[in-house]
Amino acid sequence: MNTVNISTYQLINYTLHLADTNLILAQRNAEWCGHGPILEQDIAISNISLDLLGQARNFYQYAAELINQSTNQPANFVTEDSLAYLRTEREFKNLLITELPRGDWGLTILRQFFCSVYQYLLYEQLQSGNDIQLAAIAEKSIKEVTYHVKWSSEWVIRLGDGTEESHDRMLKAIENLWPYTGEFFMAEKYEMEDIIGFDPDSLKIPWLEGVSTVLEEATLWSPAFGSGQGEKVFMHSGGKQGIHTEHLGFILAEMQSVQRTYPGAKW
């Protein structure tokens, strides 16, 4: 990377961050395949995983293109596969919330809801951002994310305003996940406005408003506006820098096992 100018280097890191976040969330959601509460929703969460995987592939392909063009070293040629399967935990830049254990159905739903609302706002901004290729990927992806928001928000309301047990489980999910949502808006060096075209912190208020509206309809405690305590919760961070929880290593060990056992194997 020594031969890469700083702006391209930061763009590569940002693109990898977007790819890694989608890939790890897709991997977590895919754990529900064959285990969903009912067949229809088993298929729905599996399809959302495939959507996220497709978005990850688009970002990885672009990152690989940027790396190869910048380094111009055929011996070190990278691909979407090598970026996904041959990097270590410290090289991944996904959001911490995506690597947390699957949990119950309520936690999975709430995580997808938090991430989908964020991704919708993010892709809206990327469409008019500084990079044409990222804008094109965002324009394509936002169509899928629109469905993800609708699907997950309906489930949040259904569970929050459902039985006493489902309501309690959703409250527990909020307690577990909320401290990881602040990382959405903590800008890394590769997320500076001159690189991506906007300030990630500008998404915070719209995200809080969108999330709070659904949580209130679900009769759930709203960390954003319901209790007034949302701003006082300690927020975990580090994923964007490659500093992760112990869970990511287990995800990668499973996901990368075939490639690492049979390097370069092809179907």
C-alpha positions as CSV (number, residue, x, y, z in Angstrom):
1,M,0.0,0.0,0.0
2,N,3.1,2.3,0.2
3,T,2.6,3.3,-3.5
4,V,-1.1,4.3,-3.0
5,N,-1.9,8.0,-2.6
6,I,-3.6,8.8,0.7
7,S,-7.1,9.6,-0.8
8,T,-7.2,6.3,-2.7
9,Y,-6.0,4.5,0.4
10,Q,-8.8,5.9,2.5
11,L,-11.3,5.2,-0.2
12,I,-10.2,1.6,-0.3
13,N,-10.5,1.3,3.5
14,Y,-14.0,2.8,3.4
15,T,-15.1,0.5,0.7
16,L,-13.7,-2.5,2.7
17,H,-15.6,-1.2,5.7
18,L,-18.9,-1.3,3.8
19,A,-18.1,-4.7,2.3
20,D,-17.1,-6.2,5.7
21,T,-20.1,-4.9,7.5
22,N,-22.5,-6.5,4.9
23,L,-20.6,-9.7,4.8
24,I,-20.5,-10.3,8.5
25,L,-24.1,-9.4,9.0
26,A,-25.1,-11.7,6.1
27,Q,-23.1,-14.5,7.8
28,R,-24.9,-14.0,11.1
29,N,-28.3,-13.9,9.5
30,A,-27.6,-17.0,7.5
31,E,-27.3,-18.9,10.7
32,W,-31.1,-18.8,10.8
33,C,-31.4,-20.8,7.5
34,G,-33.5,-23.8,8.4
35,H,-34.1,-22.6,11.9
36,G,-36.5,-19.7,11.4
37,P,-39.7,-19.6,13.5
38,I,-41.9,-20.3,10.5
39,L,-41.0,-21.3,6.9
40,E,-42.0,-17.9,5.3
41,Q,-39.7,-16.0,7.7
42,D,-37.0,-18.5,7.4
43,I,-37.0,-17.8,3.7
44,A,-37.2,-14.0,4.3
45,I,-34.2,-13.8,6.6
46,S,-32.2,-16.1,4.2
47,N,-33.1,-13.8,1.3
48,I,-32.0,-10.7,3.3
49,S,-28.7,-12.5,3.9
50,L,-28.3,-13.0,0.2
51,D,-29.1,-9.3,-0.5
52,L,-26.4,-8.3,2.0
53,L,-23.9,-10.8,0.5
54,G,-24.6,-9.4,-3.0
55,Q,-24.0,-5.9,-1.7
56,A,-20.8,-7.1,0.0
57,R,-19.6,-8.6,-3.3
58,N,-20.1,-5.3,-5.1
59,F,-18.1,-3.4,-2.6
60,Y,-15.3,-6.1,-2.5
61,Q,-15.1,-6.1,-6.3
62,Y,-14.7,-2.3,-6.3
63,A,-12.1,-2.4,-3.5
64,A,-10.2,-5.1,-5.4
65,E,-10.2,-2.9,-8.5
66,L,-8.9,0.1,-6.6
67,I,-6.2,-1.9,-4.9
68,N,-5.0,-3.6,-8.2
69,Q,-5.0,-0.3,-10.1
70,S,-3.2,1.5,-7.4
71,T,-0.4,-1.0,-6.7
72,N,0.0,-2.3,-10.2
73,Q,1.7,-5.4,-8.9
74,P,0.4,-8.6,-10.7
75,A,2.1,-10.8,-8.1
76,N,-0.1,-9.3,-5.4
77,F,-3.3,-9.2,-7.4
78,V,-6.4,-9.4,-5.2
79,T,-9.9,-10.5,-5.8
80,E,-13.2,-10.3,-4.0
81,D,-12.6,-13.8,-2.7
82,S,-9.1,-13.1,-1.3
83,L,-10.5,-10.0,0.4
84,A,-13.2,-12.0,2.1
85,Y,-11.4,-15.2,2.8
86,L,-7.7,-14.4,3.3
87,R,-7.8,-11.4,5.7
88,T,-7.5,-11.7,9.4
89,E,-9.7,-10.2,12.2
90,R,-7.5,-7.2,12.6
91,E,-7.9,-6.4,8.8
92,F,-11.7,-6.5,8.9
93,K,-13.4,-3.2,9.4
94,N,-17.0,-4.2,10.0
95,L,-19.3,-2.6,12.6
96,L,-19.1,-4.5,16.0
97,I,-22.9,-4.9,16.1
98,T,-22.8,-7.2,13.1
99,E,-20.5,-9.7,14.7
100,L,-22.4,-10.2,18.0
101,P,-23.9,-13.6,18.5
102,R,-27.1,-14.4,16.7
103,G,-29.2,-14.5,19.8
104,D,-32.9,-15.2,19.7
105,W,-35.3,-14.1,16.9
106,G,-36.0,-10.8,18.6
107,L,-32.4,-9.8,18.8
108,T,-31.8,-10.8,15.2
109,I,-34.8,-8.7,14.1
110,L,-33.8,-5.7,16.1
111,R,-30.2,-5.8,14.9
112,Q,-31.4,-6.0,11.3
113,F,-33.8,-3.1,12.0
114,F,-31.1,-0.9,13.5
115,C,-28.7,-1.7,10.6
116,S,-31.3,-1.3,7.8
117,V,-32.4,2.1,8.9
118,Y,-28.8,3.2,9.1
119,Q,-28.0,1.6,5.7
120,Y,-30.9,3.3,4.1
121,L,-29.8,6.7,5.2
122,L,-26.2,5.9,4.4
123,Y,-27.0,4.8,0.8
124,E,-29.1,7.9,0.3
125,Q,-26.1,10.0,1.0
126,L,-23.7,7.8,-1.0
127,Q,-25.9,8.2,-4.1
128,S,-24.9,11.9,-4.2
129,G,-21.4,11.4,-2.7
130,N,-18.0,12.0,-4.2
131,D,-17.4,8.5,-5.7
132,I,-19.4,7.5,-8.8
133,Q,-18.9,3.8,-8.3
134,L,-20.0,3.9,-4.7
135,A,-23.0,6.0,-5.8
136,A,-24.0,3.3,-8.3
137,I,-23.7,0.5,-5.8
138,A,-25.7,2.5,-3.3
139,E,-28.4,3.2,-5.9
140,K,-28.8,-0.5,-6.6
141,S,-28.6,-1.5,-2.9
142,I,-31.1,0.9,-1.5
143,K,-33.9,-0.8,-3.3
144,E,-33.2,-4.0,-1.3
145,V,-32.6,-2.0,1.9
146,T,-36.0,-0.4,1.6
147,Y,-37.6,-3.9,1.9
148,H,-35.3,-4.7,4.8
149,V,-36.5,-1.7,6.7
150,K,-40.1,-2.5,6.0
151,W,-39.7,-6.2,7.0
152,S,-37.7,-5.6,10.1
153,S,-39.8,-2.7,11.4
154,E,-43.0,-4.8,11.0
155,W,-41.4,-7.5,13.1
156,V,-40.2,-5.1,15.8
157,I,-43.8,-3.8,16.2
158,R,-45.2,-7.3,16.1
159,L,-42.9,-8.6,18.8
160,G,-42.8,-5.4,20.9
161,D,-46.6,-5.1,21.0
162,G,-47.2,-8.8,21.2
163,T,-47.1,-11.2,24.2
164,E,-45.6,-10.3,27.5
165,E,-42.7,-12.7,26.7
166,S,-42.0,-11.2,23.2
167,H,-42.2,-7.7,24.7
168,D,-39.6,-8.6,27.4
169,R,-37.3,-10.2,24.9
170,M,-37.3,-7.1,22.7
171,L,-36.5,-4.9,25.7
172,K,-33.6,-7.2,26.5
173,A,-32.5,-7.0,22.8
174,I,-32.5,-3.2,23.0
175,E,-30.5,-3.3,26.2
176,N,-27.9,-5.6,24.5
177,L,-27.7,-3.8,21.1
178,W,-28.1,-0.1,21.8
179,P,-24.6,0.4,23.2
180,Y,-23.2,-0.7,19.8
181,T,-25.3,1.7,17.7
182,G,-23.1,4.8,18.4
183,E,-20.4,3.3,16.2
184,F,-22.6,4.0,13.2
185,F,-21.8,7.7,13.5
186,M,-18.2,7.7,14.8
187,A,-16.2,8.8,11.8
188,E,-12.9,7.1,11.1
189,K,-10.1,8.8,9.0
190,Y,-11.4,7.1,5.9
191,E,-14.9,8.5,6.5
192,M,-13.9,12.1,6.4
193,E,-16.3,14.3,4.4
194,D,-13.7,15.1,1.7
195,I,-13.4,11.3,1.1
196,I,-17.0,10.2,1.1
197,G,-18.9,13.5,0.6
198,F,-20.7,13.7,3.9
199,D,-20.2,13.6,7.6
200,P,-21.4,10.2,9.2
201,D,-22.6,12.1,12.2
202,S,-25.2,13.9,10.1
203,L,-27.1,10.6,9.9
204,K,-27.5,10.4,13.6
205,I,-30.6,12.5,14.1
206,P,-32.6,11.0,11.2
207,W,-31.6,7.5,12.4
208,L,-32.8,8.3,16.0
209,E,-36.1,9.7,14.7
210,G,-36.8,6.7,12.4
211,V,-35.9,4.2,15.1
212,S,-37.8,6.0,17.9
213,T,-41.0,6.1,15.8
214,V,-41.0,2.4,15.3
215,L,-40.0,1.6,18.9
216,E,-42.8,3.8,20.3
217,E,-45.4,2.1,18.0
218,A,-44.1,-1.2,19.3
219,T,-44.7,0.0,22.9
220,L,-41.0,-0.4,23.6
221,W,-38.8,1.8,25.6
222,S,-37.2,4.3,23.3
223,P,-33.5,5.1,24.2
224,A,-33.6,8.0,21.9
225,F,-36.5,9.9,23.2
226,G,-38.5,7.8,25.6
227,S,-36.3,7.8,28.7
228,G,-33.9,10.6,28.0
229,Q,-31.0,8.2,28.8
230,G,-30.0,7.3,25.3
231,E,-27.2,9.9,25.1
232,K,-25.7,8.7,28.4
233,V,-25.2,5.0,27.4
234,F,-21.6,4.1,26.8
235,M,-21.0,3.3,23.1
236,H,-18.6,0.5,22.0
237,S,-16.4,1.2,19.1
238,G,-13.3,-0.2,17.4
239,G,-14.7,-2.4,14.6
240,K,-14.0,0.3,12.0
241,Q,-10.3,0.2,13.1
242,G,-10.0,-3.6,13.1
243,I,-10.4,-3.9,16.9
244,H,-13.1,-6.6,17.4
245,T,-14.9,-8.7,20.0
246,E,-13.9,-12.3,20.4
247,H,-16.9,-13.3,18.3
248,L,-15.4,-12.3,14.9
249,G,-12.6,-14.8,15.1
250,F,-15.1,-17.7,15.3
251,I,-17.1,-16.3,12.4
252,L,-14.1,-16.1,10.2
253,A,-12.8,-19.5,11.2
254,E,-16.0,-21.0,10.0
255,M,-16.5,-18.8,6.9
256,Q,-12.9,-19.1,5.7
257,S,-12.2,-22.8,6.6
258,V,-12.5,-24.2,3.1
259,Q,-10.4,-21.6,1.4
260,R,-7.7,-21.9,4.1
261,T,-7.7,-25.7,4.0
262,Y,-7.6,-25.8,0.2
263,P,-6.0,-22.6,-0.9
264,G,-6.9,-21.5,-4.4
265,A,-9.4,-24.3,-4.9
266,K,-12.1,-23.6,-7.5
267,W,-15.4,-25.4,-8.3
